[in-house]
Structure formats: C-alpha cells, structure tokens
C-alpha cells in the first residue's frame, strides 16, 4: 500500500468514527431484521419503521466519513451528538416503556455509541 493511502486510512478510521460505524451498523442490521420479519419491532421498544431505522443508520455512517476535517465536520458532529442524545432520552420517556425489560436498556446502546463517537470527533477536530 502506498503511504498516501495509509495516511488516508489512518485519518478516516479513528476511534470516534469506528464507534459511530458500530452504532450505525447495529441500527441498520436491526432495521433489516425488522424488515425481514425476523424480529418484531414493537417488542423491543422501537417505535420507528424499518425504513426510518435504515435511513438513520445510513445517515450515521455517511456523515462522519464524507466530511472533511474543519468547522463543518464539527458542526455535523454536534448535530449527530444532539440527535443521538435526543433519541436516547426518547427511549426512556416514551409511552409504554417497560423498565423491567432488558431491551429498554439495550436499545439505546447504538445511539450512546454514536453520541460518544461524535463527542470524540468534536474533540479530535
């Protein structure tokens, strides 16, 4: 591999972007499983359709890997962190939340990974 390619890969695959990619892939896979009727969307507390889940996952993947470092990437990172935190709060204040179910606490994990990755992304510049 050329050194230019190595430097590009090193800049693209930081801890923050890896955390964000894991969270996004988790959401996309969940959306695909809901679409294929392998799991039921209502049981696990997600109130979104599978199309929205896949769209959010793609949005979470495309933004970090398509913006150049600078002020715009920080603005996008702030937006992603805010969106992730709003979604996490929504999991715990929604209607019919079953606080005894483990899924109530597992469902926000990809969004928590996204928020942590976004905050690291802001700090790394």
Phi and psi in degrees as a GROMACS rama.xvg file:
@    title "Ramachandran Plot"
@    xaxis  label "Phi"
@    yaxis  label "Psi"
@TYPE xy
-71.3967  154.626  UNK-2
-66.3708  -30.0868  UNK-3
-63.1771  -39.4444  UNK-4
-68.3887  -39.9509  UNK-5
-63.0434  -43.0269  UNK-6
-63.8634  -39.2047  UNK-7
-64.2167  -44.9905  UNK-8
-63.0555  -39.8941  UNK-9
-63.3395  -38.0607  UNK-10
-73.4187  -33.824  UNK-11
-77.5203  -38.8282  UNK-12
-101.776  73.3666  UNK-13
-92.2831  168.057  UNK-14
-57.2392  -41.3215  UNK-15
-63.3706  -43.6498  UNK-16
-72.6493  -30.5582  UNK-17
-67.1961  -43.4498  UNK-18
-60.3944  -42.0012  UNK-19
-66.6509  -38.318  UNK-20
-66.7918  -39.389  UNK-21
-62.4679  -46.6766  UNK-22
-60.8784  -42.2608  UNK-23
-67.0449  -43.6862  UNK-24
-63.5666  -38.0944  UNK-25
-57.9599  -47.0355  UNK-26
-65.7003  -41.7308  UNK-27
-64.1568  -45.5739  UNK-28
-62.5402  -41.8055  UNK-29
-60.1263  -44.1138  UNK-30
-61.9839  -39.8893  UNK-31
-65.7697  -40.8517  UNK-32
-65.3095  -36.8556  UNK-33
-67.1601  -42.5902  UNK-34
-63.8777  -35.6547  UNK-35
-87.1675  5.61194  UNK-36
63.6342  25.4255  UNK-37
-75.0573  -38.9293  UNK-38
-126.278  159.08  UNK-39
-97.929  130.807  UNK-40
-63.6272  -35.4615  UNK-41
-74.4557  -31.1315  UNK-42
-63.7838  -39.0879  UNK-43
-91.5639  7.10321  UNK-44
89.408  -3.5836  UNK-45
-78.8936  129.274  UNK-46
-104.177  7.48407  UNK-47
-95.81  153.388  UNK-48
-75.1464  163.589  UNK-49
-66.1206  -30.7545  UNK-50
-63.8737  -42.2126  UNK-51
-66.6605  -39.2451  UNK-52
-61.9637  -44.628  UNK-53
-66.4018  -39.3753  UNK-54
-63.5816  -43.3584  UNK-55
-63.3328  -43.3995  UNK-56
-60.8784  -44.0741  UNK-57
-64.8957  -40.4566  UNK-58
-60.1578  -44.1079  UNK-59
-65.0665  -29.9005  UNK-60
-83.1268  -45.3133  UNK-61
-66.8123  -41.0995  UNK-62
-61.2948  -52.4799  UNK-63
-65.2396  -33.1429  UNK-64
-90.5477  -4.08919  UNK-65
-112.487  -6.10315  UNK-66
-99.7083  145.551  UNK-67
-83.4407  151.586  UNK-68
-59.7642  143.348  UNK-69
144.117  -162.355  UNK-70
-65.7103  -38.2244  UNK-71
-64.6577  -38.2474  UNK-72
-67.5961  -34.9004  UNK-73
-66.6348  -39.389  UNK-74
-62.9985  -44.6871  UNK-75
-62.8538  -39.5883  UNK-76
-64.1232  -40.3841  UNK-77
-63.4438  -42.3901  UNK-78
-62.6323  -43.9009  UNK-79
-65.6955  -41.0862  UNK-80
-63.2533  -43.2691  UNK-81
-64.1104  -45.0094  UNK-82
-60.7458  -43.6685  UNK-83
-62.6005  -43.9616  UNK-84
-67.5868  -37.0408  UNK-85
-62.9167  -42.1919  UNK-86
-65.4782  -41.5788  UNK-87
-61.6605  -44.6503  UNK-88
-62.0042  -39.3209  UNK-89
-61.189  -30.0403  UNK-90
-65.3488  -29.8261  UNK-91
-99.4415  -11.326  UNK-92
-115.532  4.44234  UNK-93
-71.9578  169.613  UNK-94
-72.5377  141.961  UNK-95
68.7285  28.7021  UNK-96
-74.1618  127.139  UNK-97
-97.4554  99.0072  UNK-98
-71.9328  -9.44619  UNK-99
-87.9868  -16.1866  UNK-100
-81.339  136.54  UNK-101
-64.8422  -29.6209  UNK-102
-66.2366  -24.3049  UNK-103
-61.0907  -33.008  UNK-104
-96.2871  -21.1064  UNK-105
-83.4541  -33.3384  UNK-106
-59.2852  -37.6209  UNK-107
-74.4544  -9.99198  UNK-108
-54.7212  -45.8998  UNK-109
-62.7113  -32.9077  UNK-110
-75.0728  -31.6756  UNK-111
-66.429  -42.0666  UNK-112
-59.5125  -41.0403  UNK-113
-63.2969  -42.7201  UNK-114
-65.5241  -44.5169  UNK-115
-63.8024  -45.031  UNK-116
-60.8744  -39.8035  UNK-117
-65.8084  -40.837  UNK-118
-65.6698  -42.3942  UNK-119
-61.0566  -38.97  UNK-120
-62.6905  -40.2823  UNK-121
-64.7074  -44.5093  UNK-122
-68.3118  -33.711  UNK-123
-73.6475  -24.7992  UNK-124
